[in-house]
């Protein structure tokens, strides 16, 4: 899998790969949140989107933000219940494969488990989510593939 280039708040990042053990560890630690991320939030968003489809689309940004936040509430609740050590480990592992463009070169966004000052907390969360989705997708596909191969 090739490195993924993303731009967040005007800064360019490159997302590399985690090694096998890091990817499996992040999957394990994030597993309590994944169902809420993919089913709860997406399902709630789709329901609200269907409801809004019949109405005129004159909502302002604040209204759209309120809808997005209400859809994400189950995910926020689950993240709040996650042990701090697990949350910090997920962030640390995920950021270990991310580099930020500084001038003409790229450099690590994390040093000894601590993000550099030029990477904001919102950016850290977005980058970690990019890594989680990128790394869990193949693991999920493998698990679903194994489950579909099982004979009842």
Secondary structure, 3 states (H helix, E strand, C coil): CCCEEEEECCEEEEECCCCHHHHHHHHHHHHHHHHHHHHHHHHHHHHHHHHHHCCCCCCCHHHHHHHHHHHHHHHHHHHHHCCHHHHHHHHHHHHCCEEEEECCEEEECEECCEECCCCCHHHHHHHHHHHHHHHHHHHHHHHHHHHHHCCC
